[in-house]
């Protein structure tokens, strides 16, 4: 089968002509990644499905006033995050309550959003599309705007065999595109594969990271996908208590999903509400500002100490290691197929 390279064009109306033959999409996945959770039996990923999803990802007409696309908050050069904004911005300059997470390696995750309310990647796009502070639209409204567009007639026919635009097809195409965004080409990956060595500082940082951070940021994706209270103060501006919003269980108060640290160099600001602008500020929080409370994660309350003990030099070593997780090729020219 001929290898296909599809490039993500974030700010362009250019349409890559679909292949005459719609082929099964071939993922390029490092051998040490976890098993894919994305259910391809329910939503087979194809080259033309990914291309349709890419166009929809940058389609402003999915929002109420035709100005906000998925790509507006998920910017390619920032590992598909909303760089510089603490929280998402939507129609009419409305402000959301959460920092836009990166879109990478989602095909391997079990839950999505900071509070884990979504379990199926096919359903994830409906949240920003309908949120009043983000795209403030509805699926019927969005479909009415694109169903007669010749470009989309061609793209839907190429992906699904006919021109019928349905909500299910829109969501599945978007999830195919998101599933295709696999980041596994960082210096750390080359180190794992034995093709590049780390510097002494990066190696020391890896050792410190394994001691002080890997209990939560574990595995090839650098997240165990758990929900944890890390001692952050409750932000009264956004009134967001994390997992509690889903379960209404007081034990989940201020628990948020542990994020992946891949490409973390590019994804500032950090935390669920973007409260920290630098990696140094994040590590300073864990040494100096963790709030003790009944829900505080046990990992942050050991031997009578609240937080994580780190010297300034240790923090710099850890940051040096974290920068080895930067996948420059992914953000400059993502390759969505092998």
C-alpha positions as MATLAB code, in Angstrom:
seq = 'XXXXXXXXXXXXXXXXXXXXXXXXXXXXXXXXXXXXXXXXXXXXXXXXXXXXXXXXXXXXXXXXXXXXXXXXXXXXXXXXXXXXXXXXXXXXXXXXXXXXXXXXXXXXXXXXXXXXXXXXXXXXXXXXXXXXXXXXXXXXXXXXXXXXXXXXXXXXXXXXXXXXXXXXXXXXXXXXXXXXXXXXXXXXXXXXXXXXXXXXXXXXXXXXXXXXXXXXXXXXXXXXXXXXXXXXXXXXXXXXXXXXXXXXXXXXXXXXXXXXXXXXXXXXXXXXXXXXXXXXXXXXXXXXXXXXXXXXXXXXXXXXXXXXXXXXXXXXXXXXXXXXXXXXXXXXXXXXXX';
ca = [
       0.000    0.000    0.000;
       1.392    3.389   -0.923;
       2.457    5.476    2.053;
       0.412    8.629    2.422;
       1.534   11.809    4.139;
      -1.170   14.262    5.099;
      -0.040   17.626    6.370;
      -2.087   19.753    8.740;
      -2.572   23.247    7.322;
      -3.787   25.280   10.249;
      -4.665   28.641    8.773;
      -5.400   27.856    5.152;
      -8.500   27.175    3.094;
      -6.490   24.896    0.844;
      -8.120   21.515    0.302;
      -5.901   18.516   -0.328;
      -7.664   16.575   -3.045;
      -8.971   13.304   -1.623;
      -7.517   10.102   -2.983;
      -9.570    8.481   -5.676;
      -9.486    5.330   -3.602;
     -10.303    5.635    0.091;
      -7.706    3.566    1.907;
      -7.425    2.303    5.461;
      -5.368    4.714    7.488;
      -2.021    3.399    8.690;
      -0.897    4.682   12.064;
       2.759    5.118   12.913;
       3.026    4.158   16.585;
       6.151    3.543   18.691;
       6.326   -0.050   19.919;
       6.278    0.975   23.592;
       3.054    3.004   23.349;
      -0.021    1.554   25.089;
      -2.718   -0.272   23.174;
      -4.977    1.986   21.143;
      -8.313    2.600   22.859;
      -9.928    4.164   19.789;
     -12.540    1.698   18.487;
     -11.867    1.344   14.780;
     -14.552   -1.299   14.430;
     -17.147    1.390   15.203;
     -15.328    4.121   13.281;
     -12.825    2.803   10.731;
     -10.112    5.385   10.154;
      -9.458    6.088    6.485;
      -7.261    8.515    4.579;
     -10.278   10.424    3.272;
     -12.007   10.354    6.651;
      -8.962   12.011    8.202;
      -8.901   14.606    5.417;
     -12.599   15.385    5.934;
     -11.958   15.682    9.668;
      -9.048   18.034    9.045;
     -11.271   20.373    7.033;
     -13.987   20.264    9.688;
     -11.387   20.940   12.408;
     -10.617   24.292   10.760;
     -14.235   25.071    9.811;
     -15.545   28.241   11.464;
     -19.106   27.507   10.375;
     -19.341   24.889   13.108;
     -19.748   27.851   15.484;
     -22.799   30.079   15.854;
     -21.271   33.168   14.231;
     -18.919   31.345   11.822;
     -15.757   32.650   13.534;
     -14.593   29.916   15.904;
     -13.238   26.595   14.698;
     -11.681   23.777   16.699;
      -8.336   24.975   15.373;
      -8.924   28.441   16.854;
      -8.188   27.111   20.352;
      -5.999   24.180   19.308;
      -3.111   25.815   17.469;
      -0.685   23.535   15.668;
       2.597   25.274   16.530;
       1.681   25.081   20.217;
       0.987   21.346   20.125;
      -2.651   22.181   19.391;
      -3.249   24.297   22.503;
      -4.476   27.882   22.881;
      -1.085   29.457   23.468;
      -1.008   32.537   25.687;
      -4.618   32.218   26.811;
      -5.208   30.904   30.300;
      -8.614   29.542   29.265;
     -10.456   29.064   25.991;
     -11.946   32.032   24.136;
     -15.095   31.616   22.077;
     -17.765   33.458   20.123;
     -18.278   37.156   20.878;
     -15.023   37.100   22.887;
     -16.638   34.970   25.560;
     -14.278   33.309   27.993;
     -14.499   29.666   29.017;
     -13.413   28.181   32.317;
     -10.612   25.810   31.312;
      -7.281   25.791   29.537;
      -7.480   24.154   26.105;
      -5.638   20.814   26.352;
      -3.311   19.624   23.589;
      -4.671   17.282   20.923;
      -2.149   14.478   20.650;
      -2.147   10.730   21.238;
      -5.877   10.838   21.988;
      -6.367    7.459   20.321;
      -4.679    5.878   23.356;
      -6.641    7.600   26.117;
      -9.642    6.271   28.007;
     -11.210    9.575   29.001;
     -11.203   13.142   27.741;
     -11.628   16.658   29.120;
     -10.124   17.825   32.399;
     -12.936   16.138   34.338;
     -13.154   12.936   32.277;
     -16.799   13.464   31.380;
     -16.260   12.054   27.854;
     -15.360    8.376   27.418;
     -15.583    8.128   23.630;
     -13.484   10.253   21.273;
     -16.337   10.196   18.747;
     -18.425   12.233   21.190;
     -15.777   14.709   22.330;
     -16.321   17.448   19.679;
     -19.949   17.978   20.684;
     -18.824   19.605   23.944;
     -17.029   22.640   22.447;
     -19.537   22.890   19.603;
     -22.471   23.356   21.980;
     -20.757   25.149   24.875;
     -22.175   28.668   25.156;
     -18.738   30.131   25.872;
     -16.958   28.349   23.034;
     -18.700   27.677   19.708;
     -22.279   28.157   20.966;
     -23.886   26.200   18.141;
     -25.733   22.940   17.570;
     -25.205   20.067   15.213;
     -28.332   20.800   13.109;
     -27.242   24.424   12.741;
     -23.725   23.472   11.719;
     -24.957   20.893    9.210;
     -27.315   23.427    7.624;
     -24.327   25.677    6.865;
     -22.090   23.126    5.176;
     -24.394   20.505    3.612;
     -24.762   22.345    0.304;
     -21.126   23.423    0.035;
     -19.577   21.729   -3.044;
     -16.322   21.214   -1.157;
     -18.032   19.258    1.600;
     -20.188   17.319   -0.829;
     -16.976   16.118   -2.431;
     -15.258   15.398    0.890;
     -18.198   13.489    2.379;
     -18.587   11.463   -0.807;
     -14.873   10.620   -0.765;
     -14.981    9.582    2.898;
     -18.394    7.890    3.147;
     -19.475    7.050   -0.393;
     -22.233    9.638   -0.692;
     -22.860   13.340   -0.004;
     -25.134   12.874    3.012;
     -23.968   15.175    5.832;
     -25.055   13.876    9.222;
     -24.095   14.691   12.785;
     -22.689   11.216   13.296;
     -20.461   11.552   10.241;
     -19.235   14.991   11.316;
     -18.281   13.708   14.766;
     -16.661   10.550   13.455;
     -14.595   12.439   10.877;
     -13.402   14.869   13.521;
     -12.457   12.002   15.811;
     -10.621   10.252   12.960;
      -8.554   13.395   12.464;
      -7.834   13.678   16.198;
      -6.944    9.984   16.400;
      -4.410   10.525   13.620;
      -2.456   13.073   15.679;
       0.215   10.804   17.132;
       3.266   12.414   18.681;
       6.097    9.949   19.152;
       9.115   11.589   17.536;
      10.770   13.493   20.381;
      14.375   13.291   21.542;
      13.102   11.092   24.377;
      11.661    8.685   21.799;
      14.945    8.575   19.925;
      16.637    7.887   23.259;
      14.193    5.044   23.903;
      14.922    3.679   20.453;
      18.685    3.891   20.965;
      19.354    6.416   18.215;
      20.255    9.469   20.332;
      21.826   10.095   23.727;
      20.713   12.519   26.398;
      22.976   15.188   27.817;
      24.180   14.747   31.419;
      21.628   17.361   32.551;
      18.784   15.597   30.738;
      19.831   12.237   32.182;
      19.880   13.652   35.704;
      16.485   15.185   35.019;
      15.099   11.827   33.918;
      16.289   10.224   37.145;
      14.748   12.998   39.238;
      11.548   12.888   37.211;
      11.222    9.157   37.893;
      11.693    9.816   41.611;
       9.425   12.824   42.009;
       6.918   12.953   39.142;
       6.438    9.547   37.505;
       3.981    8.230   40.091;
       1.341   10.304   38.267;
       2.975   11.130   34.929;
       3.766    7.531   34.083;
       4.102    5.388   30.981;
       4.884    6.309   27.399;
       2.227    9.038   27.404;
       3.443   10.479   30.724;
       0.031   10.265   32.355;
      -1.751    7.570   34.333;
      -5.074    9.276   33.421;
      -6.092    9.403   37.069;
      -7.964   12.272   38.715;
      -6.034   13.952   41.505;
      -6.271   16.910   43.840;
      -2.843   18.527   43.637;
      -3.411   21.236   46.232;
      -4.403   24.095   43.943;
      -6.653   26.782   45.336;
     -10.252   26.916   44.113;
     -10.535   29.609   41.448;
     -13.656   31.579   42.337;
     -13.652   33.289   38.926;
     -14.340   30.052   37.061;
     -16.068   28.072   39.836;
     -14.562   24.864   38.528;
     -14.125   22.034   41.032;
     -12.996   19.507   38.435;
     -14.208   15.922   38.662;
     -16.765   17.000   41.272;
     -18.762   18.662   38.486;
     -19.311   15.222   36.973;
     -19.831   13.047   40.049;
     -21.099   15.541   42.667;
     -19.053   13.463   45.083;
     -17.276   15.648   47.634;
     -14.336   13.237   47.492;
     -13.765   14.440   43.902;
     -13.569   18.120   44.846;
     -10.754   19.806   42.869;
      -9.607   16.580   41.257;
      -8.488   16.997   37.656;
      -7.194   14.502   35.118;
      -3.424   14.126   35.100;
      -2.317   15.610   31.757;
       0.252   14.109   29.427;
       3.593   15.892   29.533;
       4.495   15.232   25.916;
       5.225   18.531   24.147;
       4.817   20.326   27.481;
       7.462   22.852   26.414;
       4.994   24.188   23.832;
       1.752   24.148   25.815;
       2.011   27.049   28.281;
       0.139   28.236   30.255;
      -0.298   25.239   32.527;
      -2.886   23.590   34.784;
      -6.645   23.332   34.199;
      -7.109   27.105   34.340;
      -3.757   28.170   32.893;
      -2.644   29.740   36.167;
       1.089   29.145   35.592;
       2.936   30.576   32.590;
       6.233   28.716   32.905;
       7.483   25.253   33.810;
       9.532   26.896   36.561;
       6.331   28.286   38.087;
       4.732   24.830   38.012;
       7.637   23.245   39.853;
       7.803   26.157   42.302;
       4.159   25.526   43.102;
       4.854   21.903   43.950;
       7.685   22.843   46.297;
       6.212   25.941   47.928;
       2.476   26.429   47.413;
       0.589   23.124   47.597;
      -2.438   23.605   49.837;
      -3.053   20.904   52.407;
      -6.675   19.804   52.375;
      -8.644   16.595   53.016;
      -8.699   15.736   49.300;
      -4.996   16.309   48.714;
      -3.450   13.443   46.787;
      -1.457   11.116   49.071;
       1.556   11.419   46.750;
       1.806   15.069   47.820;
       1.562   14.376   51.523;
       4.240   11.963   52.618;
       6.379   11.752   55.748;
       4.725   14.843   57.159;
       5.732   16.954   54.149;
       3.221   18.692   51.870;
       4.327   19.055   48.261;
       7.417   17.764   46.464;
      10.876   18.539   47.771;
      13.158   19.843   45.004;
      16.161   22.129   44.949;
      16.459   24.845   42.320;
      19.114   22.839   40.509;
      16.935   19.729   40.558;
      14.115   21.741   39.020;
      16.377   22.845   36.184;
      17.435   19.258   35.536;
      13.793   18.133   35.457;
      12.915   20.924   33.020;
      15.857   19.910   30.827;
      14.384   16.412   30.703;
      10.848   17.665   30.044;
      12.125   19.485   26.970;
      13.277   16.142   25.538;
       9.545   15.347   25.217;
       9.187   18.068   22.561;
       8.303   16.622   19.168;
       9.360   19.382   16.777;
       8.292   17.522   13.668;
       4.809   16.961   15.073;
       4.142   20.649   15.555;
       5.844   21.825   12.358;
       4.530   19.209    9.951;
       2.471   16.445   11.573;
       2.516   13.205    9.619;
      -0.772   11.477   10.120;
       0.097    8.335    8.235;
       3.063    6.043    7.925;
];
